[in-house]
Amino acid sequence: MSQRRHVLVCGVCCFLLFVPGLLAQTLQVINGEGHSTNITAAQIANSPHLTVDARDHETPARFEGVPLSALLSMAGIQFGDAMRGPRMTEAVLVEAADGYKVVFALAEFDPAFATREIILADKRDGKALDAKEGPFRIVAPGDKRPARWIRQVTTLRLIPVK
């Protein structure tokens, strides 16, 4: 009986140790001047979410996440009327924990230019993303290949072209 109790207590301790680490996950957004803003998993979870029904490697999936435009705006990156002239050459480099990187034109995230919403997903089929995908993943509906659907996203870096 004491062995069973011991396992239960250790399981609870491990769970409690794991949860704060999960909640501490952040997304780093770096603007064109190099200033960094950290957006927490809690801020992302509390932001308005969109749902995207898609096929991920031929498997139907329902992703839930925050539009990238909203997250970039949280870090002070402006869209709308501010998107003209030299700003049309800016790009966003998305970086993952494993070193994988992809690039999007900044205008792809601006609702004034794009007809689709690219999201930073934190859920798949109603559940938090697993360790292989999460805690955050880009979902870009309309891309014919999911090569830019980058997993384990850690950083969004604005790249100004000068």
Phi, psi and chi 1 to 4 in degrees:
 res  aa     phi    psi   chi1   chi2   chi3   chi4
   1 MET       -  -39.5 -173.7   72.7  140.9      -
   2 SER   -67.7  -31.1   63.6      -      -      -
   3 GLN   -64.0  -43.1  -78.7 -176.9  -34.4      -
   4 ARG   -62.1  -44.2 -170.9  174.0  -83.3  178.7
   5 ARG   -62.2  -40.9 -175.0  175.8  -62.6  165.3
   6 HIS   -62.0  -44.2  177.2   70.2      -      -
   7 VAL   -62.9  -42.9  170.4      -      -      -
   8 LEU   -62.1  -45.2  178.1   61.8      -      -
   9 VAL   -63.1  -44.4  169.9      -      -      -
  10 CYS   -63.5  -39.7  -74.5      -      -      -
  11 GLY   -61.5  -41.6      -      -      -      -
  12 VAL   -65.3  -43.2  170.2      -      -      -
  13 CYS   -61.2  -45.3  -69.0      -      -      -
  14 CYS   -62.5  -40.7  -70.5      -      -      -
  15 PHE   -62.3  -44.6  177.7   74.3      -      -
  16 LEU   -66.9  -34.1  -69.2  174.4      -      -
  17 LEU   -70.2  -35.0  -70.8  173.3      -      -
  18 PHE   -72.5  -42.2  178.2   72.3      -      -
  19 VAL   -59.7  -48.8  170.5      -      -      -
  20 PRO   -58.6  -36.1  -27.3   35.9      -      -
  21 GLY   -62.7  -38.9      -      -      -      -
  22 LEU   -65.9  -43.9 -178.1   65.4      -      -
  23 LEU   -69.0  -22.2  -65.6  176.0      -      -
  24 ALA   -81.9   -3.6      -      -      -      -
  25 GLN   -60.5  137.7  -67.2  -69.1  -24.3      -
  26 THR  -132.6  158.8   60.8      -      -      -
  27 LEU  -110.5  125.6  173.9   70.2      -      -
  28 GLN   -95.6  128.2 -176.2  179.3   32.2      -
  29 VAL  -116.2  123.7 -179.2      -      -      -
  30 ILE  -115.2  121.6  -57.3  169.6      -      -
  31 ASN   -81.1  179.8   70.1   13.9      -      -
  32 GLY   -62.9  -21.7      -      -      -      -
  33 GLU   -92.6   -0.3  -69.3   79.4   40.4      -
  34 GLY    91.5    2.5      -      -      -      -
  35 HIS   -76.2  135.8  -64.5   66.1      -      -
  36 SER  -107.8  140.4  177.6      -      -      -
  37 THR  -126.2  129.2  -60.1      -      -      -
  38 ASN   -99.5  126.9  -71.1  -38.8      -      -
  39 ILE  -110.7  122.1  -58.2  172.6      -      -
  40 THR   -79.6  162.0   66.3      -      -      -
  41 ALA   -60.7  -34.7      -      -      -      -
  42 ALA   -66.3  -41.3      -      -      -      -
  43 GLN   -62.9  -41.3  -72.5  174.1  -64.1      -
  44 ILE   -65.6  -44.8  -68.0  168.5      -      -
  45 ALA   -62.3  -31.9      -      -      -      -
  46 ASN   -89.9   -1.9  -68.6  -35.6      -      -
  47 SER   -84.4  153.6  -65.0      -      -      -
  48 PRO   -58.5  131.7  -23.4   33.3      -      -
  49 HIS  -106.4  151.3  -82.5   53.2      -      -
  50 LEU  -112.7  155.8  -63.6  176.6      -      -
  51 THR  -112.1  133.4  -60.0      -      -      -
  52 VAL  -124.4  119.5  173.9      -      -      -
  53 ASP   -90.8  124.1  -70.5  -39.5      -      -
  54 ALA  -147.1  175.4      -      -      -      -
  55 ARG  -113.2  124.3  -64.3 -168.0   74.1   73.6
  56 ASP  -110.4  103.7 -176.6   22.9      -      -
  57 HIS    52.9   51.1  -62.5  -74.2      -      -
  58 GLU    71.4    3.0  -59.2  -52.2  -45.1      -
  59 THR  -102.7  126.4  -57.2      -      -      -
  60 PRO   -63.0  139.0  -14.8   25.0      -      -
  61 ALA  -148.2  148.8      -      -      -      -
  62 ARG  -116.3  114.5  173.4  169.1  -81.4  177.8
  63 PHE  -102.3  144.2  -68.2   97.3      -      -
  64 GLU  -123.1  135.6  -63.0  172.5   47.9      -
  65 GLY  -171.3 -178.7      -      -      -      -
  66 VAL  -100.9  134.9  179.3      -      -      -
  67 PRO   -56.8  137.2  -22.4   32.4      -      -
  68 LEU   -59.7  -31.7  -95.0  -72.1      -      -
  69 SER   -60.2  -38.1   58.8      -      -      -
  70 ALA   -67.8  -41.7      -      -      -      -
  71 LEU   -68.5  -40.9  -65.2  170.0      -      -
  72 LEU   -65.5  -37.4  -67.4  167.5      -      -
  73 SER   -63.2  -36.8  -67.4      -      -      -
  74 MET   -58.3  -28.9  -72.1  171.7  117.0      -
  75 ALA   -93.0    7.8      -      -      -      -
  76 GLY    90.9    7.0      -      -      -      -
  77 ILE   -83.0  124.8  -63.5  169.8      -      -
  78 GLN   -93.8  145.2  -62.3  179.0  -12.5      -
  79 PHE  -123.9 -169.5  -68.5   99.7      -      -
  80 GLY    73.8 -129.6      -      -      -      -
  81 ASP   -61.3  -22.9  -69.9  -21.1      -      -
  82 ALA   -73.3  -13.9      -      -      -      -
  83 MET   -89.8   88.9  -71.8  -67.8  -62.4      -
  84 ARG  -160.1  167.5   61.5  178.7  175.6  -90.8
  85 GLY    57.5 -130.9      -      -      -      -
  86 PRO   -60.2  -25.8  -20.0   27.6      -      -
  87 ARG   -65.0  -20.3  -60.7 -102.0   -8.5  -98.5
  88 MET   -71.9   -7.3  -65.0  -55.2  -63.2      -
  89 THR   -97.9   -2.2   64.3      -      -      -
  90 GLU   -75.5  147.3  -66.3  177.2  -18.1      -
  91 ALA  -130.7  163.7      -      -      -      -
  92 VAL  -118.5  120.1  175.6      -      -      -
  93 LEU   -91.3  120.1  176.3   66.4      -      -
  94 VAL  -101.4  127.6 -177.2      -      -      -
  95 GLU  -117.5  142.8  -58.1  173.0   14.9      -
  96 ALA  -111.8  163.5      -      -      -      -
  97 ALA   -60.1  -30.4      -      -      -      -
  98 ASP   -88.7    5.4   65.4   -0.6      -      -
  99 GLY    94.7   -8.6      -      -      -      -
 100 TYR   -66.3  142.2 -170.1   69.3      -      -
 101 LYS  -139.0  145.5  -61.9  175.4 -176.1  177.2
 102 VAL  -139.2  161.9  -61.0      -      -      -
 103 VAL  -125.2  140.4  173.3      -      -      -
 104 PHE  -125.9  144.3  -69.8   88.7      -      -
 105 ALA   -67.1  138.6      -      -      -      -
 106 LEU   -56.6  -37.2 -177.9   61.3      -      -
 107 ALA   -61.5  -22.6      -      -      -      -
 108 GLU   -63.5  -21.9  -71.3 -176.6   80.7      -
 109 PHE   -93.5  -14.2  -58.5  124.8      -      -
 110 ASP   -81.1  118.2 -170.6  -21.0      -      -
 111 PRO   -59.3  -21.4  -21.5   30.8      -      -
 112 ALA   -74.6  -17.4      -      -      -      -
 113 PHE  -110.5  -40.5  -77.3   92.6      -      -
 114 ALA   -99.0  149.3      -      -      -      -
 115 THR   -98.2   -1.9   58.1      -      -      -
 116 ARG  -119.8  158.1   67.1  176.9  176.9  166.1
 117 GLU  -109.2  115.0  -69.1  -84.7    6.1      -
 118 ILE   -86.2  129.9  -60.6  169.3      -      -
 119 ILE  -117.3  158.1   65.0  168.9      -      -
 120 LEU  -100.1  101.4 -177.0   77.1      -      -
 121 ALA   -78.7  141.9      -      -      -      -
 122 ASP  -123.5   -1.6   57.8   -4.3      -      -
 123 LYS  -138.8  148.8  -68.5 -177.3 -178.7  176.8
 124 ARG  -135.5  125.4  178.7 -174.7 -179.0  133.0
 125 ASP    52.5   40.7  -60.8  -33.9      -      -
 126 GLY    82.4    0.0      -      -      -      -
 127 LYS  -121.2  153.1  -61.2  175.3 -173.6  164.0
 128 ALA   -57.9  145.8      -      -      -      -
 129 LEU   -60.9  141.9  -63.8  175.9      -      -
 130 ASP   -77.0  176.3   63.4   22.6      -      -
 131 ALA   -61.6  -29.7      -      -      -      -
 132 LYS   -68.7  -34.7 -178.8 -178.8  172.9 -173.3
 133 GLU  -100.4  -33.7  -74.7 -172.1  -69.8      -
 134 GLY  -106.6 -172.5      -      -      -      -
 135 PRO   -80.1  -13.7   30.1  -34.2      -      -
 136 PHE  -132.8  147.8  -49.4  117.7      -      -
 137 ARG  -144.7  139.4  178.3 -179.1 -175.7  175.0
 138 ILE   -79.7  135.0  -62.4  -69.1      -      -
 139 VAL  -125.2  118.3  175.6      -      -      -
 140 ALA  -117.1   85.0      -      -      -      -
 141 PRO   -57.7  141.7  -12.0   20.6      -      -
 142 GLY   100.0  -22.5      -      -      -      -
 143 ASP   -68.5  129.4  -79.7    7.1      -      -
 144 LYS   -69.9  -29.4  -71.2 -175.0  176.8 -178.3
 145 ARG  -120.3  142.2  -66.2 -176.6   51.8 -142.8
 146 PRO   -84.3   25.3   31.0  -35.4      -      -
 147 ALA   -62.2  -26.1      -      -      -      -
 148 ARG   -95.7    3.6  -63.9 -166.8  -59.1  172.1
 149 TRP   -81.3   64.0  -69.5   32.8      -      -
 150 ILE   -68.0  135.3 -177.1  170.7      -      -
 151 ARG   -96.8  164.4  -58.9  171.7 -179.7 -178.4
 152 GLN    52.3   45.6  -59.3  176.7  -19.0      -
 153 VAL   -65.7  132.1  173.9      -      -      -
 154 THR  -117.5  -31.2   59.7      -      -      -
 155 THR  -143.1  139.7  -52.3      -      -      -
 156 LEU  -116.1  118.7  -56.7  175.1      -      -
 157 ARG  -119.6  116.2 -174.9 -178.3  -50.5  -90.8
 158 LEU   -74.0  128.5 -173.0   66.6      -      -
 159 ILE  -114.9  102.7  -52.6  -67.2      -      -
 160 PRO   -81.4  139.5   25.2  -26.4      -      -
 161 VAL   -98.7  125.5  176.8      -      -      -
 162 LYS  -114.4      -  -62.8 -177.0 -177.1 -167.6
